[in-house]
Amino acid sequence: MSERTIVHLDLDSFFVSVERLKHPQLQGKPVLVGSDSDRGVVASCSYEARAFGVRSAMPMRTAKQLCPEAVILRGDSGAYMKKSDEVTEIIRARVPLFEKTSVDEFYVDLSGTEKFFGALKLASELRQTITRETGLPNSFGLSINKTVSKVATNTAKPNGQREVERGTEKPFLAPMSIEAIPGVGEKTAHLLRSMGVAKIHTLQELPVELMQRLLGEHGPVLWRKANGIDNSPVVAWHERKSISTERTFERDTIDLVKLRGLLTAMAENLAFQLRKGQKLTSCIAVKIRYADMNTHTRQQRIGYTAADHLILPVVHELFRALYDRRQRIRLVGIRFSHLVGGGHQMDAFTDTEEAMNLYQAMDKMRKRFGDRVVMRATSLEAKSIGRMDNPFDGQAPVLLANRRS
């Protein structure tokens, strides 16, 4: 494989940084963004708050105990979306290939530019341009692959940069804790530490066959990352992505209760597909086709999310706006678009610990036993519209993306 030069760029404490642009008096203060209820979670925190042990995704009540003087803000997802788009356009205009993996995180492939401009110089100029044009602090790591660059970014924060020279990947990683490796979660870390593997250098020395036995297919992947080996490519990012599903009835219907149940079931299934694929949507559309074949669609922009309780009200409101009681319905459909990679962080302003734990439990059951194993009671009303035996039959969600030129 030809030599590569990969940059990982991250917007530092993104939500907090955007809030500080609006409220300069927050500079230098510990700031938490998220729901201020005792059952809420921290969506983002400033480095001043992190000095007290606060971290993202921590229960808000714990964060307030650790840092009683913190300023707590509920958040503004619209402002965050706008700033994320601004950064995306800056990167798009200046690099040959990039991948947007979340609202505040990017990979850039600068392979080959060393011969003409100097990859480190280009990356530094890009970082400075983002700060100058958006006011957002950001950090980057530069190396031969995604894994090492991401780890390097974390060592460069806040508002810094770090290059890992070619051939030094393994010694660079060696002294770090195993949690520094992207993809090492709490359970994997606990298993490895129970075996006496606390540092990456110990993991580097383990036989790859042992990792295979311990963690299955994930074991060798983790072993390669620990040794600075990662051949995954930077995938060209395309903004126009969507996931959608629709249902055509064998018999046209006006059964409003069951239509609403079907819409709930469809939206739940799509939201699960988003979470399973580590995606967030910011635009929801509902489609109705009547018996006379006239088709009507309405959409609404929302804050990035993959949470049922934020998506379902929008779906049902769009359906109410489209619904004509005088006509029978032939087809209904739902589409989530403007997708980006990411987990639940954008939902943390309204999510509670209980809700997030519930989603995790439901998704775990769905992954193990199938998409239909758990659903809301209202979804069950959809089972007998016309001659349908199951609202999901023939309804697998389809992930769409622009074709690359």
One Martini backbone bead per residue (centre of mass of N, CA, C, O) as a GRO file, in nm:
protein
  405
    1MET     BB    1   0.097   0.035   0.021
    2SER     BB    2   0.078   0.352   0.002
    3GLU     BB    3   0.159   0.634   0.129
    4ARG     BB    4   0.013   0.815   0.401
    5THR     BB    5  -0.187   1.121   0.489
    6ILE     BB    6  -0.349   1.180   0.802
    7VAL     BB    7  -0.616   1.380   0.930
    8HIS     BB    8  -0.729   1.478   1.254
    9LEU     BB    9  -1.022   1.679   1.327
   10ASP     BB   10  -1.114   1.882   1.618
   11LEU     BB   11  -1.360   2.038   1.802
   12ASP     BB   12  -1.333   2.207   2.083
   13SER     BB   13  -1.578   2.198   2.278
   14PHE     BB   14  -1.807   2.276   2.080
   15PHE     BB   15  -2.057   2.380   2.234
   16VAL     BB   16  -1.902   2.572   2.417
   17SER     BB   17  -1.770   2.745   2.193
   18VAL     BB   18  -2.036   2.854   2.080
   19GLU     BB   19  -2.136   2.986   2.342
   20ARG     BB   20  -1.886   3.183   2.366
   21LEU     BB   21  -1.955   3.350   2.116
   22LYS     BB   22  -2.228   3.456   2.249
   23HIS     BB   23  -2.069   3.440   2.555
   24PRO     BB   24  -1.779   3.578   2.656
   25GLN     BB   25  -1.813   3.551   2.977
   26LEU     BB   26  -1.733   3.228   2.965
   27GLN     BB   27  -1.452   3.271   2.971
   28GLY     BB   28  -1.276   3.056   3.197
   29LYS     BB   29  -1.524   2.885   3.260
   30PRO     BB   30  -1.720   2.650   3.384
   31VAL     BB   31  -1.892   2.443   3.136
   32LEU     BB   32  -2.225   2.317   3.076
   33VAL     BB   33  -2.392   2.099   2.844
   34GLY     BB   34  -2.738   2.048   2.920
   35SER     BB   35  -2.937   1.904   3.131
   36ASP     BB   36  -3.053   2.039   3.456
   37SER     BB   37  -3.128   1.778   3.554
   38ASP     BB   38  -3.073   1.504   3.755
   39ARG     BB   39  -3.129   1.311   3.478
   40GLY     BB   40  -2.921   1.429   3.320
   41VAL     BB   41  -2.669   1.512   3.072
   42VAL     BB   42  -2.354   1.561   2.937
   43ALA     BB   43  -2.265   1.697   2.627
   44SER     BB   44  -2.065   1.932   2.733
   45CYS     BB   45  -1.726   2.050   2.825
   46SER     BB   46  -1.501   2.224   2.968
   47TYR     BB   47  -1.174   2.233   3.071
   48GLU     BB   48  -1.242   2.351   3.349
   49ALA     BB   49  -1.435   2.111   3.422
   50ARG     BB   50  -1.234   1.872   3.376
   51ALA     BB   51  -1.051   1.941   3.625
   52PHE     BB   52  -1.298   1.805   3.813
   53GLY     BB   53  -1.393   1.532   3.632
   54VAL     BB   54  -1.550   1.610   3.397
   55ARG     BB   55  -1.770   1.458   3.144
   56SER     BB   56  -1.901   1.330   2.890
   57ALA     BB   57  -2.206   1.159   2.973
   58MET     BB   58  -2.249   1.257   3.243
   59PRO     BB   59  -2.419   1.298   3.503
   60MET     BB   60  -2.532   1.596   3.613
   61ARG     BB   61  -2.526   1.548   3.921
   62THR     BB   62  -2.224   1.475   3.924
   63ALA     BB   63  -2.111   1.734   3.796
   64LYS     BB   64  -2.221   1.926   4.023
   65GLN     BB   65  -2.055   1.797   4.250
   66LEU     BB   66  -1.769   1.845   4.120
   67CYS     BB   67  -1.896   2.141   3.990
   68PRO     BB   68  -2.072   2.387   4.141
   69GLU     BB   69  -1.967   2.649   3.953
   70ALA     BB   70  -2.105   2.577   3.708
   71VAL     BB   71  -2.221   2.652   3.394
   72ILE     BB   72  -2.555   2.592   3.277
   73LEU     BB   73  -2.657   2.475   2.951
   74ARG     BB   74  -2.893   2.361   2.728
   75GLY     BB   75  -2.878   2.463   2.434
   76ASP     BB   76  -2.812   2.498   2.054
   77SER     BB   77  -2.858   2.314   1.780
   78GLY     BB   78  -2.873   2.524   1.552
   79ALA     BB   79  -2.595   2.655   1.604
   80TYR     BB   80  -2.429   2.395   1.569
   81MET     BB   81  -2.508   2.330   1.281
   82LYS     BB   82  -2.404   2.590   1.152
   83LYS     BB   83  -2.104   2.560   1.237
   84SER     BB   84  -2.056   2.286   1.108
   85ASP     BB   85  -2.109   2.384   0.818
   86GLU     BB   86  -1.883   2.592   0.805
   87VAL     BB   87  -1.649   2.396   0.840
   88THR     BB   88  -1.712   2.212   0.604
   89GLU     BB   89  -1.671   2.429   0.381
   90ILE     BB   90  -1.376   2.491   0.440
   91ILE     BB   91  -1.270   2.205   0.386
   92ARG     BB   92  -1.386   2.158   0.099
   93ALA     BB   93  -1.214   2.409  -0.029
   94ARG     BB   94  -0.901   2.279   0.071
   95VAL     BB   95  -0.947   1.968   0.005
   96PRO     BB   96  -0.954   1.660  -0.166
   97LEU     BB   97  -1.021   1.474   0.109
   98PHE     BB   98  -1.313   1.397   0.316
   99GLU     BB   99  -1.443   1.309   0.655
  100LYS     BB  100  -1.753   1.309   0.826
  101THR     BB  101  -1.821   1.173   1.157
  102SER     BB  102  -1.932   1.447   1.277
  103VAL     BB  103  -2.007   1.765   1.388
  104ASP     BB  104  -1.671   1.772   1.512
  105GLU     BB  105  -1.543   1.556   1.292
  106PHE     BB  106  -1.236   1.486   1.097
  107TYR     BB  107  -1.105   1.357   0.787
  108VAL     BB  108  -0.786   1.394   0.609
  109ASP     BB  109  -0.646   1.352   0.283
  110LEU     BB  110  -0.282   1.427   0.213
  111SER     BB  111  -0.181   1.255   0.001
  112GLY     BB  112   0.105   1.395  -0.177
  113THR     BB  113   0.147   1.696  -0.063
  114GLU     BB  114   0.444   1.690   0.035
  115LYS     BB  115   0.577   1.746  -0.252
  116PHE     BB  116   0.440   2.053  -0.266
  117PHE     BB  117   0.353   2.176   0.044
  118GLY     BB  118   0.295   2.024   0.301
  119ALA     BB  119   0.101   1.878   0.528
  120LEU     BB  120   0.149   2.040   0.789
  121LYS     BB  121   0.100   2.316   0.663
  122LEU     BB  122  -0.190   2.265   0.566
  123ALA     BB  123  -0.312   2.189   0.841
  124SER     BB  124  -0.240   2.452   0.986
  125GLU     BB  125  -0.396   2.641   0.797
  126LEU     BB  126  -0.671   2.513   0.845
  127ARG     BB  127  -0.691   2.563   1.148
  128GLN     BB  128  -0.660   2.874   1.128
  129THR     BB  129  -0.904   2.925   0.945
  130ILE     BB  130  -1.124   2.821   1.131
  131THR     BB  131  -1.068   3.019   1.359
  132ARG     BB  132  -1.091   3.287   1.195
  133GLU     BB  133  -1.392   3.228   1.057
  134THR     BB  134  -1.542   3.102   1.342
  135GLY     BB  135  -1.390   3.096   1.643
  136LEU     BB  136  -1.285   2.795   1.659
  137PRO     BB  137  -1.138   2.571   1.832
  138ASN     BB  138  -0.867   2.340   1.727
  139SER     BB  139  -0.753   2.004   1.648
  140PHE     BB  140  -0.459   1.797   1.544
  141GLY     BB  141  -0.365   1.494   1.372
  142LEU     BB  142  -0.062   1.342   1.221
  143SER     BB  143  -0.039   1.061   0.989
  144ILE     BB  144  -0.081   0.734   0.835
  145ASN     BB  145  -0.357   0.721   1.015
  146LYS     BB  146  -0.645   0.728   1.191
  147THR     BB  147  -0.570   0.625   1.471
  148VAL     BB  148  -0.314   0.795   1.529
  149SER     BB  149  -0.443   1.072   1.474
  150LYS     BB  150  -0.657   1.063   1.697
  151VAL     BB  151  -0.463   1.033   1.932
  152ALA     BB  152  -0.300   1.290   1.869
  153THR     BB  153  -0.529   1.489   1.915
  154ASN     BB  154  -0.570   1.425   2.220
  155THR     BB  155  -0.272   1.533   2.287
  156ALA     BB  156  -0.325   1.838   2.164
  157LYS     BB  157  -0.517   1.916   2.359
  158PRO     BB  158  -0.592   2.230   2.342
  159ASN     BB  159  -0.536   2.397   2.061
  160GLY     BB  160  -0.366   2.181   1.874
  161GLN     BB  161  -0.071   1.996   1.748
  162ARG     BB  162   0.027   1.667   1.589
  163GLU     BB  163   0.309   1.480   1.484
  164VAL     BB  164   0.360   1.149   1.349
  165GLU     BB  165   0.616   1.000   1.249
  166ARG     BB  166   0.724   0.794   1.034
  167GLY     BB  167   0.778   0.491   1.229
  168THR     BB  168   0.649   0.600   1.536
  169GLU     BB  169   0.378   0.469   1.622
  170LYS     BB  170   0.440   0.255   1.838
  171PRO     BB  171   0.595   0.434   2.051
  172PHE     BB  172   0.370   0.643   2.082
  173LEU     BB  173   0.154   0.436   2.208
  174ALA     BB  174   0.280   0.256   2.436
  175PRO     BB  175   0.239   0.448   2.714
  176MET     BB  176  -0.054   0.416   2.692
  177SER     BB  177  -0.361   0.362   2.753
  178ILE     BB  178  -0.605   0.151   2.631
  179GLU     BB  179  -0.829   0.382   2.611
  180ALA     BB  180  -0.687   0.539   2.365
  181ILE     BB  181  -0.818   0.339   2.186
  182PRO     BB  182  -1.016   0.319   1.938
  183GLY     BB  183  -1.285   0.102   2.060
  184VAL     BB  184  -1.236   0.110   2.370
  185GLY     BB  185  -1.430   0.005   2.605
  186GLU     BB  186  -1.529  -0.074   2.914
  187LYS     BB  187  -1.534  -0.387   2.883
  188THR     BB  188  -1.262  -0.426   2.740
  189ALA     BB  189  -1.090  -0.288   2.953
  190HIS     BB  190  -1.165  -0.477   3.187
  191LEU     BB  191  -1.059  -0.736   3.062
  192LEU     BB  192  -0.763  -0.647   3.019
  193ARG     BB  193  -0.704  -0.560   3.315
  194SER     BB  194  -0.760  -0.849   3.435
  195MET     BB  195  -0.481  -0.939   3.268
  196GLY     BB  196  -0.271  -0.681   3.294
  197VAL     BB  197  -0.379  -0.473   3.065
  198ALA     BB  198  -0.300  -0.117   3.064
  199LYS     BB  199  -0.100  -0.095   2.829
  200ILE     BB  200  -0.014  -0.084   2.502
  201HIS     BB  201   0.258  -0.239   2.514
  202THR     BB  202   0.126  -0.502   2.614
  203LEU     BB  203  -0.064  -0.545   2.372
  204GLN     BB  204   0.161  -0.559   2.153
  205GLU     BB  205   0.279  -0.844   2.283
  206LEU     BB  206   0.048  -0.995   2.211
  207PRO     BB  207  -0.102  -1.241   2.064
  208VAL     BB  208  -0.327  -1.239   1.812
  209GLU     BB  209  -0.464  -1.509   1.886
  210LEU     BB  210  -0.558  -1.423   2.168
  211MET     BB  211  -0.741  -1.193   2.074
  212GLN     BB  212  -0.930  -1.372   1.914
  213ARG     BB  213  -1.029  -1.543   2.158
  214LEU     BB  214  -1.132  -1.302   2.335
  215LEU     BB  215  -1.281  -1.099   2.080
  216GLY     BB  216  -1.259  -1.203   1.813
  217GLU     BB  217  -1.268  -0.996   1.546
  218HIS     BB  218  -1.179  -0.750   1.730
  219GLY     BB  219  -0.897  -0.833   1.825
  220PRO     BB  220  -0.710  -0.784   1.572
  221VAL     BB  221  -0.791  -0.491   1.536
  222LEU     BB  222  -0.684  -0.394   1.810
  223TRP     BB  223  -0.392  -0.490   1.771
  224ARG     BB  224  -0.330  -0.311   1.525
  225LYS     BB  225  -0.382  -0.041   1.659
  226ALA     BB  226  -0.165  -0.074   1.884
  227ASN     BB  227   0.054  -0.099   1.627
  228GLY     BB  228  -0.031   0.126   1.406
  229ILE     BB  229  -0.260  -0.032   1.233
  230ASP     BB  230  -0.444   0.133   0.951
  231ASN     BB  231  -0.632   0.092   0.636
  232SER     BB  232  -0.850   0.283   0.652
  233PRO     BB  233  -1.034   0.491   0.472
  234VAL     BB  234  -1.117   0.786   0.334
  235VAL     BB  235  -1.448   0.883   0.306
  236ALA     BB  236  -1.632   1.039   0.107
  237TRP     BB  237  -1.830   1.315   0.163
  238HIS     BB  238  -2.197   1.324   0.171
  239GLU     BB  239  -2.469   1.509   0.247
  240ARG     BB  240  -2.672   1.338   0.071
  241LYS     BB  241  -2.855   1.159   0.305
  242SER     BB  242  -3.066   0.861   0.352
  243ILE     BB  243  -3.353   0.719   0.529
  244SER     BB  244  -3.611   0.480   0.426
  245THR     BB  245  -3.978   0.424   0.428
  246GLU     BB  246  -4.258   0.221   0.297
  247ARG     BB  247  -4.630   0.173   0.251
  248THR     BB  248  -4.835  -0.044   0.066
  249PHE     BB  249  -5.165  -0.108   0.033
  250GLU     BB  250  -5.397  -0.339  -0.060
  251ARG     BB  251  -5.591  -0.139   0.097
  252ASP     BB  252  -5.747   0.128   0.125
  253THR     BB  253  -5.736   0.380   0.397
  254ILE     BB  254  -5.897   0.533   0.723
  255ASP     BB  255  -5.734   0.417   0.965
  256LEU     BB  256  -5.601   0.618   1.196
  257VAL     BB  257  -5.489   0.442   1.423
  258LYS     BB  258  -5.321   0.250   1.237
  259LEU     BB  259  -5.155   0.465   1.098
  260ARG     BB  260  -5.015   0.567   1.350
  261GLY     BB  261  -4.890   0.296   1.426
  262LEU     BB  262  -4.721   0.264   1.170
  263LEU     BB  263  -4.554   0.523   1.197
  264THR     BB  264  -4.424   0.441   1.460
  265ALA     BB  265  -4.289   0.181   1.362
  266MET     BB  266  -4.121   0.310   1.136
  267ALA     BB  267  -3.967   0.519   1.309
  268GLU     BB  268  -3.838   0.324   1.506
  269ASN     BB  269  -3.680   0.160   1.295
  270LEU     BB  270  -3.513   0.395   1.182
  271ALA     BB  271  -3.383   0.485   1.448
  272PHE     BB  272  -3.236   0.220   1.493
  273GLN     BB  273  -3.066   0.235   1.232
  274LEU     BB  274  -2.915   0.483   1.315
  275ARG     BB  275  -2.784   0.377   1.576
  276LYS     BB  276  -2.647   0.129   1.447
  277GLY     BB  277  -2.492   0.341   1.232
  278GLN     BB  278  -2.406   0.606   1.368
  279LYS     BB  279  -2.659   0.815   1.331
  280LEU     BB  280  -2.792   1.139   1.228
  281THR     BB  281  -3.072   1.353   1.211
  282SER     BB  282  -3.220   1.681   1.055
  283CYS     BB  283  -3.454   1.541   0.865
  284ILE     BB  284  -3.812   1.516   0.823
  285ALA     BB  285  -4.029   1.297   0.627
  286VAL     BB  286  -4.366   1.283   0.487
  287LYS     BB  287  -4.575   1.045   0.306
  288ILE     BB  288  -4.869   1.069   0.085
  289ARG     BB  289  -5.091   0.836  -0.083
  290TYR     BB  290  -5.364   0.832  -0.264
  291ALA     BB  291  -5.606   0.674  -0.446
  292ASP     BB  292  -5.551   0.896  -0.691
  293MET     BB  293  -5.213   0.923  -0.671
  294ASN     BB  294  -5.169   1.151  -0.495
  295THR     BB  295  -4.873   1.322  -0.377
  296HIS     BB  296  -4.749   1.404  -0.040
  297THR     BB  297  -4.498   1.628   0.107
  298ARG     BB  298  -4.331   1.673   0.430
  299GLN     BB  299  -4.090   1.883   0.607
  300GLN     BB  300  -3.836   1.891   0.887
  301ARG     BB  301  -3.623   2.059   1.082
  302ILE     BB  302  -3.371   1.945   1.315
  303GLY     BB  303  -3.199   1.829   1.549
  304TYR     BB  304  -2.966   1.618   1.599
  305THR     BB  305  -3.087   1.270   1.582
  306ALA     BB  306  -3.195   0.918   1.732
  307ALA     BB  307  -3.462   0.979   1.895
  308ASP     BB  308  -3.778   0.888   1.936
  309HIS     BB  309  -3.895   1.127   2.127
  310LEU     BB  310  -3.814   1.342   1.891
  311ILE     BB  311  -3.937   1.213   1.624
  312LEU     BB  312  -4.240   1.133   1.658
  313PRO     BB  313  -4.380   1.413   1.681
  314VAL     BB  314  -4.299   1.501   1.394
  315VAL     BB  315  -4.433   1.281   1.230
  316HIS     BB  316  -4.730   1.336   1.333
  317GLU     BB  317  -4.743   1.633   1.248
  318LEU     BB  318  -4.700   1.588   0.944
  319PHE     BB  319  -4.943   1.406   0.904
  320ARG     BB  320  -5.162   1.609   0.995
  321ALA     BB  321  -5.091   1.821   0.771
  322LEU     BB  322  -5.162   1.606   0.526
  323TYR     BB  323  -5.433   1.510   0.613
  324ASP     BB  324  -5.730   1.375   0.438
  325ARG     BB  325  -6.046   1.270   0.531
  326ARG     BB  326  -6.172   1.233   0.226
  327GLN     BB  327  -5.936   1.018   0.189
  328ARG     BB  328  -5.777   0.751   0.083
  329ILE     BB  329  -5.500   0.545   0.163
  330ARG     BB  330  -5.213   0.391  -0.005
  331LEU     BB  331  -4.956   0.557   0.121
  332VAL     BB  332  -4.665   0.551   0.339
  333GLY     BB  333  -4.385   0.769   0.446
  334ILE     BB  334  -4.032   0.784   0.554
  335ARG     BB  335  -3.765   1.040   0.600
  336PHE     BB  336  -3.417   1.057   0.664
  337SER     BB  337  -3.195   1.337   0.664
  338HIS     BB  338  -2.899   1.478   0.698
  339LEU     BB  339  -2.661   1.293   0.764
  340VAL     BB  340  -2.457   1.193   1.044
  341GLY     BB  341  -2.219   1.111   1.241
  342GLY     BB  342  -2.327   0.959   1.555
  343GLY     BB  343  -2.465   0.979   1.857
  344HIS     BB  344  -2.629   1.114   2.153
  345GLN     BB  345  -2.527   1.410   2.209
  346MET     BB  346  -2.768   1.590   2.080
  347ASP     BB  347  -2.986   1.469   2.308
  348ALA     BB  348  -2.885   1.573   2.599
  349PHE     BB  349  -3.089   1.813   2.656
  350THR     BB  350  -3.347   1.588   2.692
  351ASP     BB  351  -3.219   1.362   2.810
  352THR     BB  352  -3.213   1.082   3.009
  353GLU     BB  353  -3.086   0.823   3.163
  354GLU     BB  354  -3.333   0.643   3.129
  355ALA     BB  355  -3.363   0.676   2.822
  356MET     BB  356  -3.079   0.583   2.735
  357ASN     BB  357  -3.098   0.303   2.869
  358LEU     BB  358  -3.343   0.209   2.711
  359TYR     BB  359  -3.221   0.218   2.428
  360GLN     BB  360  -2.992   0.021   2.482
  361ALA     BB  361  -3.172  -0.220   2.558
  362MET     BB  362  -3.344  -0.232   2.300
  363ASP     BB  363  -3.111  -0.256   2.095
  364LYS     BB  364  -2.993  -0.516   2.207
  365MET     BB  365  -3.245  -0.687   2.146
  366ARG     BB  366  -3.261  -0.631   1.840
  367LYS     BB  367  -2.981  -0.741   1.762
  368ARG     BB  368  -3.043  -1.034   1.874
  369PHE     BB  369  -3.380  -1.076   1.780
  370GLY     BB  370  -3.475  -0.821   1.630
  371ASP     BB  371  -3.661  -0.545   1.529
  372ARG     BB  372  -3.959  -0.672   1.653
  373VAL     BB  373  -3.925  -0.744   1.968
  374VAL     BB  374  -3.954  -0.421   2.020
  375MET     BB  375  -4.237  -0.201   2.103
  376ARG     BB  376  -4.483  -0.003   2.090
  377ALA     BB  377  -4.812  -0.036   2.150
  378THR     BB  378  -4.911   0.144   1.908
  379SER     BB  379  -4.778  -0.036   1.682
  380LEU     BB  380  -4.987  -0.277   1.700
  381GLU     BB  381  -5.219  -0.128   1.537
  382ALA     BB  382  -5.076  -0.194   1.242
  383LYS     BB  383  -5.139  -0.513   1.175
  384SER     BB  384  -5.452  -0.453   1.014
  385ILE     BB  385  -5.413  -0.315   0.741
  386GLY     BB  386  -5.605  -0.462   0.566
  387ARG     BB  387  -5.375  -0.742   0.486
  388MET     BB  388  -5.184  -0.702   0.712
  389ASP     BB  389  -4.961  -0.886   0.929
  390ASN     BB  390  -4.704  -0.680   0.896
  391PRO     BB  391  -4.550  -0.366   0.907
  392PHE     BB  392  -4.246  -0.484   0.799
  393ASP     BB  393  -4.308  -0.611   0.546
  394GLY     BB  394  -4.111  -0.508   0.294
  395GLN     BB  395  -3.946  -0.261   0.492
  396ALA     BB  396  -3.658  -0.212   0.446
  397PRO     BB  397  -3.424  -0.003   0.497
  398VAL     BB  398  -3.270   0.260   0.297
  399LEU     BB  399  -2.947   0.361   0.214
  400LEU     BB  400  -2.862   0.678   0.087
  401ALA     BB  401  -2.641   0.806  -0.181
  402ASN     BB  402  -2.433   0.966  -0.349
  403ARG     BB  403  -2.266   0.941  -0.624
  404ARG     BB  404  -1.962   0.899  -0.733
  405SER     BB  405  -1.749   1.055  -0.970
   0.00000   0.00000   0.00000
